[in-house]
């Protein structure tokens, strides 16, 4: 933030762009996974995250940074696809508990990100 001399609003907008991308990504890549297959969509989502995550490091303007983070978020939206695949392979008797545990860990990880960011 200090290197780019960003305001609080600009910093918040970067975070918002990731979540906006995730919203559009899940609305796009989820149905695409149902129509073309989950494996290709998961591969696409992982590729989008990797490529645009690396391109984030090369962003030379605030606008390009926002675009790269939005596209990373778009890929993150596609990470719901493997969750569907996992639910199909779990036995029905354990499906609810296992999927709930995964959601708890996802939430715990999301809550720990700002904690670790504050510490570092």
N, C-alpha and C positions, 0 to 999 in steps of 0.2 A: 504494500500500500504506500509506503513512504518512498520507495524507489520511483514509482510512477506518479506520485503526488495525487492520489485518488481521494475523493471525498468519501464520506460515509455512505452517501447515496450510491455512488458508483461502485463501491465495494459490495453493497447489498445487491445491486443490479447483477453483478457477476454471479452471485449465488442464485438469484432468481432465474437467471438464464439457464442454469443447469436444471433446475426443477421444471421450468417451462419446456425445455427439451425433453425431459423424462416423461412429461405428460403427453406430449405429441408422439414421442417414441413408443410409449406403451399403447397408445390408441392406433398407431400405424403398424408396429411390428408384431403386436399380439395377434390381430386378425391375419396378418401375413403368415405367421407361424401356423395358423390353422389351415391356410390354403396351400402353401408351398412346402410345409414341413417345418418341424421345430429345429432340427439340426442345422439346416442352412440359415435359418433366421438367427439362431444363437451364434453361429459363426460370423454372420454379418454384424450382429450387435457387438461381439467381442472385437471385431476388426475396426468398427467405427470408434469404439472407446480407445483402442490402442493408437490408431492413426491420429485422431484428433486430440488425444491426450498428449502425444508427442508434439504435434503441431502447436499446442498451447505454449510450449516452451519457446517456440519461434515467433510468437505473436509480437509484432512491433508497434501496435497501436491498440488503443482501448477497444475500438470497434472490432478488430480482428480477434482480440482476446474474448470478447463477448460471443462472437460467432463460434469460435473453437469450443468454448465451454458449453454453448447451446448444443452443439453437435455431439459433444461427449455425453451430455444429458440425454440426447436422443438415443444414443446407444445404450445408456443405462436403462432407458425405458424398455428395451428389448430383453433385459435380464429377467423379466417375469416369465419368459418362455420356458427355461429349464425347470422352473418351479412347477409348471403344469406337467412337464414330463416326469418329474419325480413323483408327483401325486398319482400318476397312472401306474407306477411300478410298486408303490407301497401297498401292503395288504390292507384291505378295508378296515380290519379290526384295529390297526395302528395308525391309519392315515391321519385322522384328526389330530392326535397327540403329536405325531412327528412334524406335521406342517405347522402346528402351533409353536412348537419349540423352535423351529427355523425362524418363524416370525419374531419370537422373543429375542433371538440372537441378532437378527437384522436390526431390530429396534435398539438393542443394547449397543451394537456397533455404531449405529447412527448417533446415539447419545454420547458415546465416548470420543468421537471425532473432534468436537469442539473442546473437550477436556484436554486431549493430547495436543491440540493446536495451541491452547492457552499455556500449557506446560512448556512446550518447545518454543 
